[in-house]
């Protein structure tokens, strides 16, 4: 194929190594995209506050679609430029239904500029130092629009929890999951990595067949189905491996970089 006009890649488990870093080879491959006139877009479940180290590693190149499509983040300026939020009514009803059927669930929310969580919600390492002041009650948690609702179960299988969440609240929000934990991530209804990427591509005058996408987890599936050409890394979830056009080497083996080098050199 000719060099794509747009490269869309997931980060954790896909373009980043297992320790969360951008390898020198991958950073150089990202630079090739923009040097050739292509558009580089990181499409991630990460919130913007987790993007600073990535922005620095790639010398602030590209755009990022964060929170599974809810937020568009400019890596050049490190500012949110677009948002698609869950309104409080949908948020409150989603939490009510989920807790009614799965009382063991604990909840957190991602806002444009931060997050809040119930006291029992497990905190990722990147947020431990600021977590204590963000513990709130459920009423406060659902009282204003948010980019993403998170729900974690202590024992369920992640795929089973995802399927049940779709049944319970799929008419209100868009559930997905992106880790080995029983952690469901919910965006506003209809908001996915694909929906945000499609809007951006249209704004840039780029067609689907001019897009190549990379991913590893179920939250990448809509984007991989939408893109003209799709790749999974070798370490991807079985559903992702079954859905893509091509498979490259694992994230720790610079799988994304290997393909970009072949496309842009």
PyMOL commands that set and color helices and strands:
alter all, ss='L'
color gray80, all
select helices_A, chain A and resi 11-15+24-35+48-50+52-57+67-69+88-101+125-134+138-141+158-169+193-204+208-210+218-226+238-243+251-253+255-264
alter helices_A, ss='H'
color red, helices_A
select strands_A, chain A and resi 6-9+39-43+63-66+71-74+79-83+106-110+115-117+148-152+173-176+183-188+211-215+229-233+246-248
alter strands_A, ss='S'
color yellow, strands_A
deselect
rebuild
show_as cartoon
